[in-house]
Amino acid sequence: MAGLLGAYAMFEQVIFSPHARTKLEVLRRHGFGIEEKEVVDVVRRPDKVIKGGKGRFIAQTVYNERHLIRVIYEARGKIAFVVTFYPAKRERYEG
């Protein structure tokens, strides 16, 4: 896991898919007001990174006492392409 953090935590650019941009607005309307910068910070400085499906990666960081933010992205050289992200209950992914 430490290898994934070192290899993928530093990107020159983070680009959001149209779906990920829409997700910012949807979550805001539902009272989970996460900002774009916070998602970028998860990609650049995650607490944990795991390999996902389709060659993608999942970065996660503690958001508050109850939630993590999980970001699914593709590493494209020095660019991270954010496919989607979501808040998740900490107890589901920690432990």
C-alpha positions as CSV (number, residue, x, y, z in Angstrom):
1,M,0.0,0.0,0.0
2,A,2.8,2.4,0.8
3,G,4.1,1.8,-2.7
4,L,0.8,2.9,-4.2
5,L,0.8,6.1,-2.1
6,G,4.3,7.0,-3.3
7,A,3.6,6.1,-6.9
8,Y,0.2,7.8,-7.3
9,A,-0.2,10.5,-4.7
10,M,1.5,13.3,-6.6
11,F,-0.1,14.5,-9.8
12,E,0.6,17.7,-11.7
13,Q,-3.1,17.9,-12.7
14,V,-6.4,16.5,-11.5
15,I,-9.2,16.5,-14.1
16,F,-12.9,15.7,-13.2
17,S,-15.1,13.7,-15.5
18,P,-18.5,15.2,-16.3
19,H,-20.1,12.7,-13.9
20,A,-17.7,13.7,-11.0
21,R,-18.6,17.4,-11.6
22,T,-22.3,16.6,-11.4
23,K,-21.7,14.6,-8.3
24,L,-20.4,17.8,-6.5
25,E,-23.7,19.5,-7.1
26,V,-25.8,16.4,-6.2
27,L,-24.0,15.9,-2.9
28,R,-24.3,19.6,-2.1
29,R,-28.1,19.5,-2.7
30,H,-28.3,16.6,-0.3
31,G,-26.4,18.4,2.4
32,F,-23.0,16.9,1.9
33,G,-21.2,20.0,0.7
34,I,-17.8,18.8,-0.3
35,E,-15.7,21.2,-2.4
36,E,-13.7,20.3,-5.6
37,K,-10.5,21.2,-3.7
38,E,-11.2,18.6,-1.1
39,V,-11.6,15.9,-3.7
40,V,-8.3,17.0,-5.3
41,D,-6.6,16.8,-1.9
42,V,-7.8,13.2,-1.5
43,V,-6.1,12.3,-4.7
44,R,-2.9,14.2,-4.0
45,R,-2.7,13.3,-0.3
46,P,-4.7,10.2,0.4
47,D,-4.6,8.2,3.7
48,K,-4.9,5.0,1.6
49,V,-4.9,4.0,-2.0
50,I,-6.0,0.6,-3.3
51,K,-6.2,-0.9,-6.8
52,G,-9.8,-0.9,-8.1
53,G,-11.3,-2.5,-11.2
54,K,-10.6,-1.6,-14.8
55,G,-7.0,-0.4,-14.0
56,R,-8.4,2.4,-11.7
57,F,-7.4,3.4,-8.2
58,I,-9.4,4.2,-5.1
59,A,-8.0,6.9,-2.9
60,Q,-9.6,7.6,0.5
61,T,-9.2,10.0,3.3
62,V,-11.0,10.6,6.6
63,Y,-13.5,13.4,6.0
64,N,-15.1,13.7,9.5
65,E,-15.8,11.5,12.5
66,R,-18.3,9.4,10.6
67,H,-17.2,9.6,6.9
68,L,-14.4,9.0,4.5
69,I,-14.2,10.4,1.0
70,R,-13.4,7.8,-1.6
71,V,-12.2,8.9,-5.0
72,I,-12.1,6.5,-8.0
73,Y,-9.6,7.8,-10.6
74,E,-7.4,6.8,-13.5
75,A,-3.7,7.5,-13.5
76,R,-2.8,9.0,-16.9
77,G,0.9,9.8,-16.5
78,K,1.1,13.0,-14.5
79,I,-2.7,13.5,-14.7
80,A,-5.3,12.0,-12.3
81,F,-8.7,11.6,-14.1
82,V,-11.4,11.5,-11.4
83,V,-14.2,9.2,-12.6
84,T,-16.3,9.6,-9.5
85,F,-16.2,10.0,-5.7
86,Y,-18.5,9.4,-2.8
87,P,-18.8,9.8,0.9
88,A,-18.7,6.5,2.8
89,K,-19.2,5.4,6.4
90,R,-15.9,4.9,8.1
91,E,-16.9,1.7,9.8
92,R,-17.4,0.0,6.4
93,Y,-13.8,0.7,5.1
94,E,-11.7,1.0,8.3
95,G,-10.8,-1.6,10.7
